[in-house]
Amino acid sequence: MGDPIDDLDRWLRGDFVRINTTLEEIYFAERIDVINGRPEIDALKLQLLEQGGPLMERLADMPALPADPHASYRLLGLVGHYLAACQRHEAALTDAVGARGAAWNVSEQIGNALGVAPRFVFAHQSLFNEASGGVYRTFTSLPDEEIFIRYNALGVIAYYRAAGALRSIANIGVSSSIAAYLFDQAEAALDDVLRFNQELAKQLDVDRFFFNIRPYFKTYRVGDTDHRGANAGDFSAINEIDVMLGVCSMSDSFYRAIVGEKSRHVPPDDLEILRTLDQRRSLAEMFRTDREQHGETPQWKTNADKFIAVCRAHGAAYAFHHQRLVKVYVEAPSQTATSAHTAGVTSSGPPLEEVMAMLLRLMEMRLARPRIG
């Protein structure tokens, strides 16, 4: 036997994918998100547990977990892939079959050390998912899952680009001639977010997403706690953009609650950014102060126009995501499709109606729409 972490990674790229894909094809043929109590299906779920369990026990027996935070966070994602698949298929994970305790123990050690939720999160799929031979880790070999990961990851990276450009503007001043370039960079990055979302909407099959991808993002238990499901919005850059543009504020209790709830589900490097958002000065405020002190200089006017263009690009990207992805791929099919999953149709815990209402309000804030009351 080789290194326990490497062996787990090889299994996740091999038999793990085969088992999940076989199950998904059965579910999809019957248009239901999980099937229980059929011998041929239960046999596949048992394979998942009997193959994954010994790998979890070997991890738990290691003298020490990786010292490097990124390596440790990567391992959390590897274990999380296994636990998420067990939850997705409602496999009967126990200490005796599947090594539940060992998997929980490793996950909790890493989560406590890094200050993150001890489960698989979106970053493990999009940002901490190294390719091997050109292929990154997936739950299945279904083309739609690869499409989902690729375009969501590209969108997240584009958001980080936009946040980095806006962060630099805060350091050099909004009326700087250099800031004009950075505003252009932020707008281009947010245009890319919209473009990637449009491509995702064009290529991703609604039924494949609803039945075969979404269920892996479900809430699952680690130790004594149920940890809400993975969410594609679990990264800091979009909130950094919100606050720097001034379309959202940490003084708003609704928005502060959103940031606080997601803080344990972002990568470790994002944690400090979220913790210090309330210390950020918005660029909108900086524009007002500069105008009060120096008037509307030519460069101020040029940059103000570019600032408004960035705000519009940010609102457009998120509005498309809400209207053409969330509503089409989650809300609409959940109203008509059969769900046999005990965790219900949402991945993030609350009832779907509450999730959609929260996302609608967030969209209105990012579009800078006035709200009654």
N, C-alpha and C positions, 0 to 999 in steps of 0.2 A: 504493500500500500504506500501511496505517496503522501504528500502534504494534504492534511484534511481540507484545507480551504480550496486548494487546487482540485482535489477530487470532487468536492461539492460543485465547483464551477463546471467541471466536465459533465457531471450528471445533469446539471440544469440545462446544458446545451445539447444533451442527448436524449436519454430515455424520458426525462421529465417532459420535454417538448412532445415526444411521441405520445405519451399517456394523455396529456392535456388535449392535444390535437384530435386524437381518436374520440375522446369524450365530447369535445366541442362539435365534431361533425355529427355525432348522434343527436345531441341537443338541437342542433340547427335543423336537422332533417325533420324533427318533430315540433320545431318552433316553440321551444320551452327552455328556460334558462338553467334548469337542473332537473335531473331524474334520479329518484331514489328507489331502492327496493327491487331492482332488476339484476339477476345474477351476473350477466355479462358486464354490466356497468359497474356493479359493486366490486367485481374482480379487478377492474382497472383501478378503481380507487384504492383497493388494497395494495396493488403494486406501488402506487404513489407512496403509501405509508411505509411499506416494507423496504423500499429502496431508500427513501429519504431518512427514515428513522436512524439507521446506523450511522449515517453521515452526520446527523445532528449530535449523536452521542460522542463521536470522535471530536467534534468541535468543542463540546463541553469538557472533554478530557484533556484538552490542550493546556499546558502549564501557564500560558498567558495569551491574551488576545493581542492583535496587532497594536503596537505602540503608536504608529502614525495615525492621526485622526482620520485622514482620508481612507486609509486602508481599513480601519475599523468600521467606518461608515459604509464602505463597499461591502464588507462582510455582513453588516446588518441587512443590506439589501439582498444578499444571497440567501440568508436564512428567511428573510421576509418573502421572497419569491415562493419558497416552499410553503410557508404558513398561509400565504394568500391563496395559493392553489388548493390547499386543504379546505380552507373556508369556502372557496368558490364552489367546489364540488360537494361540499358538506360531507367530506370524508370523515370517518369516525376516529379522529385523532385523539390518542390517549398516551399516557406515559408508557404503557406496555407495547402499544402498536403505533409507531410513528414518532416516538421519543418526544412527546409534547413538552415535558418538563425540561429536557435538555435544550430544545429550541427556544423555549421561553427564557431559560436562564442566560443563554448567550445574548439574546436580544435585549434583556433587561440590563445586563452588564454594560453593553455598548450604549444603550439609550441613556442610562444614568451617567456614564462617563462623559458623554458628549452633550447632554442636556436636550436630547431629541426624543421624539416618540419611538418606542422600541418596536417598530413595525416597518414594513415596506411602504415607501412613499413615492410620490411621482418622480422625485429627483433620482431615485435608484433606477428608474426606467429611462430617463431622458438625459441625465447629466453624469451619472456614475455607472455607466454601462459600456465598458470598453469592448470594442469589436475584436474578434479573433478570426483571422482569415476573412475579414470583411463582413463578418456576421456578429451582431450584438445579441445580448440575451433577450429572449422573448418567452412568453408562456407557451405559445403555440407556433406552428410553422405557417399559419394562415396569413396570406398576403395583406389582409386588412389590418392585422396587428402591426406589421412592419410599417405600413403607411401611417397608422395612428402615432406610433412612436416617433417616426422621422419628422413629420410636420409639426408635431407638438414640441419636440426638442428644438427644431429650428426657430419656432416662434419664441420660445423661452430665451434662446441665445440672442435673438434680435431685441427682446426686451432688455436684456442686460446691456447690450450696446447702447440703447437709447438712454438708459439710466446713467451709464458711465459718462456720456456726453453732457447730460444735464448737470451731473455732479461737478464736472469741470467748470461749467458756466458759473456755478455758485461761487467758485473760487476766484474767478477773474472779473466778474461783474457783467451785468446784462447789457451795458452799453459799449462793451469792448468790441473792437472790430474782429477780434479773434472769436468772440462768442458767435458771430454770424455763421462761421463754419461749423461750430458745434451744434447750433440749432438745426442746420441743414443735415448734419449727421444723425441727430435724434429723429428728425422727420423721416429720413430715409429708412432708418431702422424700424420705425413704427409702420411705415408703408410695407416693409417686409413682413411684419407680423400679420398685417391684413392679407398680404399675398399668400403667405403660408396657410392661413386659415381658409382662404378661398380654395386653395389647392386641396386641402384636407376635405372640405365640403364636396369638392368635385369627385374625389377618388374614393372616399370611404363609404362603404355600403352601410346603410342605416341598420338593417337587420343584423348584419355581421357584428357591428359595434354593440348593439343592444344585447344580443344573445351571447356573444363569444368574447368580447373584450371588457365591457363595463363590469361584469360580475367579479373580475379579479381585483377590483378596486373597493370591495366591500369592507365594512367594519369587521375587525376580528379581535379576539381576546389574546392578551399576553399577560400571564399571571392573573392578578385579580381585577384587571381593568380591560374594558372594551375600548379599543382605540379606533376612532372614526376612520373612514376609508380614505384612500389616496385621492388627491384632487389636483387637477392640472394647474390650478392657481397657486400651488404651494411653493412659491419662490419670492424673494424679496423685491426684485426689480420693478414689478408692476406697482407695488405700494410706494416705492421710492419715487417713481414717476408721478403717481397721484399727488404726493405731498409736495414735490418740487414744483409741479405745475400749479399747485394751489387749488385743484379741483376737489381734493379731499383734505381733511384736516384731522390730526390726532386729537384735537379738542372736541371733535364730534364723537359722542359716546358710541353711536352705531358703528362708526368706522374704526374706532379704537378697539371695540370688541372683536371685529373681524381680524384685525392685525394680531391681537392677543391670542385668539383661538388658533390661528395658523402657525404661530411662532415655533411650536415644537415639531412641526411637520416640514420645515424648510431645511436645506442643508446647513451644516454647522457654520460655514462661512457667512451665511445670510443672517444668522441670529443677531449679531451685533448691529447690523443695519436696521433690523426691525426694532431693536431696543432703543435706538437713538433717533428714530423718525421724529419724535416730538421736539427734537433739538434743531430740526432742519428749518431754514427760512425759505419760504416759497419764492420762486422767481417772479411771480406776479407781484408780491410785496416789494421785491427789489426794484421792479420796474416803476412802481408807484413812488418809492423813495427817491430814485434817481431823477424822475420827472419833477418832483417837488423841489429838489435841490438845484437842478441844472436846466430844467425845461425839456421840451421835446427836441433834442438835437437830431440831426440827420441820421446818425448811427442808431440812436434810441428808436427812431421811427422804423428804420430798417429791421432792427432786431425784434421790435414789438410785433411787426407783421410775421416774422419768422416764428416767434413764440406762439402766436395764435395758430399758425399752420401746424405746429407740433401738437397743440391742444386738440385741434380737429382730427389729426391723424390718430392720436391716442383714443379719442372717443369713437372714431370710425372703426378701429380695429376691435375694440371691445364690444361695440354694438353688433358687429358682424358675428363675433363669437357667440354672443348671447342669442341673437335672432336666428342665425343659420346653423349653429352647432348645438348649443344646449337645448333650445326648444325643439329642434328637428330630431336630434339623436337621443335625447333623454325624455323630455316632457311628452312629446307626441306618442312615441311607441309605448311608453309606460301606461298610457290611458287605454290602449287597445290590446297590447300583448299579454299573454298569459305568463305570470311569474309564480314559480313554485318555490322560490328561494325564501327561506325563513327570515332572512334579513330585510326583505322587502326590495323595492325597486331602486332606492337611492343608495349611493355609495358612501355618503358622508354623514349618515346618522339621522338627521332630522327628517320629518315627512317631506315629500317632494314639494308640496305646496309652500311650505316654509322656505325651502331652499330657493325656489323660483322667485318668491317675493323678495328675498334678500338680494338675489342677483339682479332683479329688475331695479331695485333701489340703487344698487351699486352702479349699474349701467347709467342711470339718470345722473348720478354724481359725476361719472367720468365724461358724460356728454355735456356737463355743466348746465343741465336743465333745471330751471327753478322748480321748487317743490312746495306745494301748499302746506303751510304750517311749519 
